[in-house]
Amino acid sequence: MPTMEFMSDMLGGADSGKPSLFEIVAQHKMSDLLEPALRHVTSVYAHRYPRYLVRALNWHEELYAAVMLMVERHYLRNYGGSFTEHFYGMKRVRTGKLGGGDSMTRGDVWRSLAFLVGLPLVKSRLDQLYERESGGEAARLLGGAFARHSDLQADSVAEDTTNARWRRLQTFKLAIGRLFRQYYPHANFVYHMATMVYYVAYMFDRTGYNSPWLHILGLHVRRMSAADYRAMDARGPATSSLAAAPNGSALRATRNLVARVLFGGLDFLKVLLPLSIFFYRFLEWWYRSDFHKRIQQTPVPPPPLPLRPHVDGVALPEDQSLCAICEKPRTNPAMVPSGYVFCYPCIHRHILDSGRCPITLARARLEDIRKLYSD
Ligand SMILES: [Zn+2]
């Protein structure tokens, strides 16, 4: 029954500790989704609080890497697997020691971190660099007609003959750039191909490693057994060792409290990060759906209330069509941000003198004056 054998291979086979390819793929998918999900949540809030969050958005990848370094280190050290591996009930074990004492060494943790956090960051930076160096979408659409930034640079280098050493350096840089442009797509292809090959080999039990990185690290990913969970329960929360420390000074007590809150927070991520993915998926659906458009078609909101005239300001004329400054019909009507309209010469002179709207006394600059084209 080849079909049945194939299916049982897909589902993990006789080795109950070996996660199925489905679990591995789901786990990789989840870890790929975390970054865009968090970026989306940040960008939603950046619109609301631009002062604090726009900068965070510009450095999002680095910030994300820094946060994930902390998170992954916590999970690798306390649960023996990356955050998403632990979420799917898996852990990392040293190859060849699948029996009892199979936990990772400190070195394994750091090397795992390099592949879990460092590699994606470097890859994403290189992708961006390639996008920029190759001229991005514009170059692909316009083909040869689109002069590349670095080709223009090459011309300028050729013209400048003043400093030979500087010129050599520039030529070298350009050559590196050209090599990068030429070979990066191939490297990228190999990267994705290697992942694919390992998936297939893993599925057919040709290898115990589900990714080339784990092969380099010499680590297998295994399902957590009932014994693992029991051991984890017996150990209690990761903070128990800290809590049990003899209570000496107030300083130590505070330090323990901070550590406990921090560790508690990292454990809480098990709930929070998946929730952020659901939030992201929900927002994606929301913006695509008709539902969202229907709600946007609701009536135009009422205009904001007009700014009240200031008691020390110029009084509003009885006839609203007159200019409040010269009290004559407006010539060349112009508006200030407060919403009141005057003759252009009157308001220009007034703002030049006082820097304020004559009626509300709200601050206004000459650049704020807007000409009205009513006919
Ligand atoms: Zn006037």
Residues whose N, C-alpha, C, O or C-beta is under 5 A from the ligand:
A	BS01	ZN	C323 I325 C326 C343 C346
